[in-house]
Amino acid sequence: MLCRITIRQSIYVADDLHSDLPLAPEPMKVTPDMLSDYNTDTNLVGQTSLVPNLFGKSHYILHIRNLKQYTPLGMEVSRIHKVLAFDQKAYLAPYIQFNTKKEKASTFWF
């Protein structure tokens, strides 16, 4: 199940628990004010990168498993925009098992 939600980090939890590696990274265009003094000479400026940050996220898309992980860790869901449910099954399993049996029965040495 995929969810499109608006979430934000709890202020009290963000300072202690997630200041080193925040939850829910998002693709952002890197600006010079985002970089530390150690990274000013890199070519990251202007590129879109997956950035972990403590900003609020609007219309953030994530799997329900990630949402179940994030909520006990201090993320607060303020709005659920859309939910997409789907079924997963191993539709290639019979094909893979068939090929594995044929490979074991093969007499040709590779």
C-alpha positions as CSV (number, residue, x, y, z in Angstrom):
1,M,0.0,0.0,0.0
2,L,1.4,3.4,-1.0
3,C,0.3,6.6,0.7
4,R,0.6,10.2,-0.2
5,I,0.6,12.1,3.0
6,T,1.7,15.3,4.7
7,I,4.1,14.6,7.6
8,R,6.3,16.6,9.9
9,Q,8.9,15.7,12.5
10,S,8.0,16.2,16.1
11,I,10.1,19.1,17.5
12,Y,11.2,17.3,20.7
13,V,12.2,14.0,19.0
14,A,14.0,15.7,16.1
15,D,16.6,17.3,18.3
16,D,17.6,14.2,20.2
17,L,16.9,11.2,18.0
18,H,17.2,12.2,14.4
19,S,19.6,15.1,14.2
20,D,22.4,13.0,12.7
21,L,20.2,11.0,10.2
22,P,16.7,12.3,9.7
23,L,13.8,10.1,8.6
24,A,12.1,10.4,5.2
25,P,14.7,11.7,2.8
26,E,13.4,13.6,-0.3
27,P,14.9,14.7,-3.6
28,M,15.9,18.4,-3.4
29,K,18.0,20.8,-5.4
30,V,21.1,21.5,-3.4
31,T,21.8,25.2,-2.7
32,P,25.0,26.7,-1.3
33,D,23.4,27.6,2.0
34,M,22.6,23.8,2.6
35,L,26.3,22.9,2.5
36,S,28.6,22.9,5.5
37,D,32.1,24.6,5.4
38,Y,33.6,21.2,4.6
39,N,31.5,20.8,1.4
40,T,31.8,24.3,-0.1
41,D,34.3,23.2,-2.7
42,T,32.3,20.3,-4.1
43,N,30.2,20.3,-7.3
44,L,26.9,19.4,-5.4
45,V,25.5,22.9,-5.9
46,G,22.6,22.9,-8.4
47,Q,22.3,19.1,-8.5
48,T,19.2,17.2,-7.4
49,S,20.1,14.8,-4.6
50,L,18.3,12.6,-2.1
51,V,18.6,14.8,1.0
52,P,17.7,13.7,4.6
53,N,16.3,16.7,6.4
54,L,14.0,17.8,9.2
55,F,11.7,19.9,7.1
56,G,8.0,19.2,6.9
57,K,7.0,17.2,3.8
58,S,3.8,17.8,1.9
59,H,2.5,15.2,-0.6
60,Y,5.3,12.8,0.4
61,I,4.8,9.3,-1.1
62,L,5.9,6.3,0.9
63,H,5.1,2.7,1.5
64,I,2.9,1.8,4.5
65,R,5.8,-0.2,6.0
66,N,7.9,3.0,6.1
67,L,5.0,4.9,7.6
68,K,4.6,2.2,10.3
69,Q,8.3,2.6,11.1
70,Y,8.3,6.5,11.1
71,T,5.3,7.1,13.3
72,P,6.7,5.4,16.5
73,L,10.0,7.3,15.9
74,G,8.3,10.7,16.1
75,M,6.9,11.5,12.7
76,E,3.4,13.1,12.9
77,V,0.9,12.6,10.0
78,S,-1.1,15.7,9.6
79,R,-3.1,14.7,6.5
80,I,-3.6,11.7,4.3
81,H,-4.1,12.8,0.7
82,K,-4.3,9.5,-1.2
83,V,-3.9,5.7,-0.6
84,L,-3.1,3.1,-3.3
85,A,-3.6,-0.5,-2.4
86,F,-2.2,-3.3,-4.4
87,D,-1.5,-7.1,-4.1
88,Q,2.0,-8.5,-4.4
89,K,2.7,-12.1,-5.4
90,A,5.7,-14.0,-6.7
91,Y,4.4,-14.4,-10.2
92,L,7.9,-15.4,-11.5
93,A,8.5,-18.1,-8.9
94,P,7.3,-21.1,-11.1
95,Y,9.5,-19.9,-14.0
96,I,12.5,-19.5,-11.7
97,Q,11.9,-23.0,-10.1
98,F,11.5,-24.5,-13.6
99,N,14.8,-23.0,-14.8
100,T,16.6,-24.1,-11.6
101,K,15.4,-27.7,-12.1
102,K,16.5,-27.7,-15.7
103,E,19.9,-26.3,-14.7
104,K,20.4,-29.0,-12.1
105,A,19.4,-31.7,-14.6
106,S,21.8,-30.4,-17.2
107,T,24.8,-32.5,-18.2
108,F,26.7,-29.7,-19.9
109,W,29.6,-28.3,-18.0
110,F,29.9,-24.5,-18.2
